[in-house]
């Protein structure tokens, strides 16, 4: 039967069972239970501090909420669909445990500002956990990169061999992406970390509350300064989901490369068996299921971002029931990203690198052609003329079926009189890497320095 203590006095008939099931959120918003209890404890402490409830009421509320917290953690709390959501379930249990003191807890607040506070507390906690997981993945990347500052692979543009780089340099590109991802989460956290409680339903409350005290008790940096905005907007959740979509996009790009590199046609790496599966019909298969799923789950998170944007776009101020639909996309985004980051750090640690295959590939596609052009420019040849000369040399090498470094000096000199016997130092893979000796370049000493800076960053 519908709880008579909530709002049913206004209505002449009970809520239909189908409507009850359709509008209830307790199946998913129970995830907010511990955050709801934490917010209620701070609210109750403030009410007592301001003389709105008695000290004995506060003591009873604290005792009752403590018991409920234990039941939630132990999994023994009995959730009721009739009570619609996490807030009413906890309030009803509290009233059963402590009587009238439980009924006084909701003084000066609404479920509108209550749920907005719970979601912010949940998301703030999730962001902190995710930043730690990003750093764990970055650390795994550094561990692998440190082993391969001298391992040469082809760098690609348009998936065509472009210039030689080190495998460590390639890995460090993803370190930088993840670094910006963590910075975005940290920045978004400031906007998440503002207290809506005290806005009540939409206009504030007539009780002499102290919102700053609640913010202090809950660790919020500030209060939301407009009551309408406080209860109605979910831009903080949208911003977080946008950050999450970017993280997943970066991991999806990396996954695509891992999948390509693991293919026998490329053979740059092998992924540990525990991250792969076989085929039900082809016994030789080893499928990179984890990176493939990361690609797929990226679309899932991107979809949640679009869902939240669409949810918010047509709502008039202030709170609307539409906002109940913010939680499942947000919760699933957090869970998907959390699981992905955890498994990715482990997967990186299980990668076996095949340096010989990488080097062989770097010798294909005339990866040192740009180095030859730069060599000529340093000899005084205008870059466009150098570019044309090297293009002709590459065409000649293709016809001969050899690499630029295998062309005899006399044959190379037909493309430019400025070419001397020192050219072969430039045309070597090692020489090409070493020449990129500046911050951000692929020279092994520069990559090693980048790894050192990264270690300092992670330790800070």
N, C-alpha and C positions, 0 to 999 in steps of 0.2 A: 504493500500500500504506500502511496506517495507520502513522504514525510510531512506531517501537518505543521511542523514547527518552522518551515522554511518560507513558503509564500502561498500555500494553497488556500489560505483564508480569503484571498482575492477572487478565487475561481469557484464556479458552481458545479464543475465536474472534474474528475481526475484526468490526468494526462493519459492519453491512449497508450497502450502497450507498444504499438509500433512507433509512435512518436518518442516514447521513452527510450527505446533502443536506438532510434535514429539520432537523437540529440545527446545521448549520454557520451561522456568522454572518459569515464573512469577506467576503461580497458587500457587506455594508453597514457592518460595523464597521471596515473598512479606513480609513474616514474618521478614525479615531482614531490612525492610524499615527504621525504626528509628535508627538502628545501622549504616546503610549506610549513613544516613544524618549526624549522629554524626561524622563518619569517614571523610566525605566530608568537614565538617566544620573545622576540625583540619587540613586537607590537605590544604584547602584554606588559613587558617591562616598562615601556614608554607610558602606557595607560596608567600604570601604578605610580610612576614617577610624577606624572602630571595630575594625580589625584582623581582620575576618571574612574578607576576601579580601586577597591580596597586591597591592602597588602595581603589579606587572607585569600582573596580571589586570585591574586598573582601566584601565591604559593600553591593553591590548588591547581591552577592552570599548568604551572611548571611540573607538578607531580604527574598530572594526567598526560601531558604531552610527552613526558619522559617515558611513561609506560607505553604509550602508542608508538613512540620511536623504537622501543625494544621489540614490539610486536611486528612492526614493519620490517625491521632488520632480520628478525627470526623467521619471517614469512608466515606468521600466524595471524596477521591482521585480516579480518573478514571484510572484503570489499562488497558493496551492494550497488547493483545497477539502479535501484530505486533512488539512491542518493546522488545520482547523476555524475558527480565528479569527485576528484581527490579532496577538494576543500570541504564539501559537505559530508563526505565519509568520515573525515578526521574530526570535524566539528561534532557530528552526531556521537561518535565514540567518546569524545571528550566529555560531552554533556552526560552521557551514561555513566562515566567514571566519576565526575566531580560535581554534577548537578548544575545549579544556577551559575556558578563561576564560569563554566564552559559556555553558557549562553551569553555571558558578558564579553567574551573574547572578541566578538565581531564588532564591538562598539567602535565607531569612528573609521570603519573601513568597509569596502565592498569586495565582492569576488573579482571585480574588474581590476582594481589596483593590486589585489592579492595575487591573482594569477600572473599579472605583468611582473610582479616582484619575484615570484617563484621561477618564472622562465629566465629572468635575468640572473638569478642565483645559480640556476642549473647551467646556463650557458657560460657564465664566468668560470665556473669550475671546469667545464668541458674544455674551454680555451686553454686554461692552465695545463691540463693533462695533454692536450694536443701539442702544445709548444714543446713539452718534454719529449713527446714521441717524435716530433720533427728533429729535435736535436739528437735523439738516439739513431735515427736514420742517417743524419749527417755524419755522425761519428762512424757508422758502418761504411759510408762512402769514403771517409778519410782513411780508414784502415786498409781498404782495398786500393785506394789511390797511392798510398805510400809505397806499395809494392810494385808500382808500375809507372813511375816517372820516366823510366827509360824504355818502356814498352811502346813501340811505334805502331800506329794504325793509320789508315786513311781517314782524313776528315772529309766530309761530304757536303756538297751543296747540290740541290735537286736530285739527291741520291746518286750523284755521280762523284767519282773520286776527284777531290779538289786539291788539298795539300796535306802533307803528312803532319800528324799531331801525336802527342803521347796519349795513351789510354787514360792516364791519370788526369790529363788536362780535360779530356772529355767528361770524366766523372765529376770533376770540379765544377763544370758548368751546371750540373744538377745541384751541387752544394749551394751555389749562388742563388739558384731559383728557390730552393727551400729556405734559404736565409731571408729572402724577401717575403716568402710566404709567412714565416714566423713573425717578421716585422709587421706584416699586415694584420695578423691575428692580435698581436700586442697592441697595435693602434686601435683596432676595433674594440678591444676589451675596455678601453676608456669610455667608449660610448655605451657599451653594455652596462658598465658599472655605475649606473645612476639610479637612484631609488624612486620608484613610482608610488610606493605606499604612502598614504596620506591624501592622495588624489580622490579617494573614495570612488563613487560611481562615475563621476565626471567633473564635479564642481568643487571638490574639496569637502571638508566637514565642518560643522559648527562646533565641534568639541575642541577644547584648547590643547591640541596635540603638539608634539615636538618632533617634527620630521627629521631634523638634524641628528637628534639622539638615536633614532632608529637607523639612520644611515651609518652613524658611527658604530653602533652595535653589530651591524651586518657587514661592515667593511666596504660600504659604498663610498665612492669619491665625492659624490654630490647628490643632490635631489633633483628630480625632474621638476622644472620650474613652471610648467603649465599643466594644470590638472587634466584638461582635455587631451593634450598630447600624451601625457603619461599613461593613460589607460588605453589609448586607441591605436597608437602606431606600433608597428613591428619592424621598423627599419633596421633596428639593431640585429634582429634575426636574419633579415635579408642580407645585411652587410656581411654577417658571419658566413652565411651560405655562399655568398659570392667569393669570399676568401677560400672557403672549402672547395668550391668548384675550380678555382685556380690551382690549388694544391693537387687536386685529382687530375687536372689537365696536365700539369707537369709530370706527374707519375704515369699518366697514360702515354705521354710522349716517350718517356724512358722505357715503358713496357713495350711499346712498339719496336724500339731498338733492340731490347733484349730478345724479343721474339725473332727478329731478323737475324741477329747475331748468332742465335742458337741453331738456326736452320743449317742443315748439312751443306747447303749451297754456299754458306758464308763461313760458318764454323769458327767464329771468334771466341765463343764462350760455351760453357756448359752450365746449366742450372741444376742444382742438387735435386736428386730424385724426389725428395719430400715435398717439392713444390710442383711436381709434374704428375701426370697420369698417363696411362696407356690407352690403347684402342681395344674396343670389344671384338674387333675382327682382324686387325693388323698387328701381329705380335711384336713387330720391330719398332712400333711408334713410341715416342716419348714426347708428350705434348706439354707445352709451357702454359698450363692452365692458370696459374696465379697471375702472370702478367696479362693474359688474355682477359681474365675476369676484372682486373683493374681497369682495362680499357672499357669494358662493358659497364662497370659500376660508375665510371666517370659520367656516362650518359644519365645514369640514375640521379646523381647529385646535381648535374646541370638541370635536370627536370625539376628537382625540388626548388631550385632557385627560381625558375620560371613560374612554378606553382605559387610560391610566396609573393612574387611580384604581382601576379595576376590576382591573388587573394586580396591584396591591399589596394589595388588601383582604383576600385570603384566605391570605396567605403566613405560615406559621410561621417563627420565627427558626431558622437565620440565612439564608444565601444559598440560593436555589433557582434552577433553570434558567429559571423564569418570567421572571426579570429580564433575560434576553437580549432579551425583547420590549420593553424600554424604549427601545431605541435608535432604531428606525425612526420611531416617533411623535415622539420628541424631535428627531431630525435633520430630519424633514420640517417640524416646527413652526418650527425655526430658519430653514430655507431659505425656507419660505413667508412668514414674517414679514419676513425680510431683503429678499426680492424685492418684497414689497408696499410696504415703507417706501421703498425706492429709487424705485420707479416712481411712488409717490404724490407725492413731493417734486417730481419732474419734471412730473407732471401739473398740480399746483397752479400751477406757474410758467407753464403754457400755457393757463390759463383766461382767457377774454375775458368781461368783465362788461358787462351791459347795464343801466346805471342807469335809463334811461327806463322800461323794463319793470318794474323793481323799484318805482319811484316810483308808477307807475300802479296796481300791485297794492296798494301801501300805502294808496292813496286809496279802495280798495274795502273793504267790511266794517266801516266805521266804527271805524277803528283808534284814533281819538283820543277815543273815548267815555269811557275811564277818565280822561283828562285833564280832560274836562268835569266828571266827578264830583268829581275832586280840586279843581277850581276852586271848585265850590260848597261843598265842605267848608271850604276856606280862607276862604270868605265867611261861615262860621258855621253852615252846614247840616249836620245829623247825617249821617254817611256813608250810612246805610241810606235816608234820605229822598233824599239826592243820587243814590243808585243808582237809585231808583225814578223820579226825575224824568228822568234821562238815558235810562233804558230807554224811557220814553214818547217822548222826543225822537227816539230811534233809530227807533221804530216810525213816527213821523210822517215822518221822512226817507225811510224805505222806501216809504211810501205816495206821497210826492212824487217818488221816484226821484232823490234828490240826496244829497250828503254833508252831514254836520252843519255844516261850514263854509259851506255854500251856503244855509242857512236864514237868513231875515231876522231881525234882532234882535228885532223885535216878536213874531215867531212863536216864537222861543226863549224869550222872557220869559213865555209862557203856561205854561211848565213850571216856572219859578221866577222869582220877583220879584228874586232876587239877581243875575240875569244882567245884565251891563252890556256896553258896547261893547268893553271890553278882552278879552272872551271869545274873539275871533277870533285873538288871539295864541296862546291855549291850543290852539285847534282846528287850528292849522297843524302840518304834519309836523315842520318845523324847531323849532317851539316845544315840541312834545312831546319831541323828542330832548334839546333843551337843558335841559329841566326835570329830567331824570334826572342831575343834576350831583353825583354822589357816587361814591366808589370802587366799582367794579363796575357802575356805571350806563352807559347807552348815550350819554350826552352826548359829543359829539365830542372835547371837551378831555379828558374822563376816559378815553376810548378811546385817544387819543394818549398819555396818561400811562401807560396799561397797556402799550402797545406799547414805550414807552421802558423801563419796568421789565423787560419781557420780553427786550429786547435786552441789558440788563445781566445778567440771569439766564443767558442763553445764553453770554455772554462769560466767566462766572465758572468 
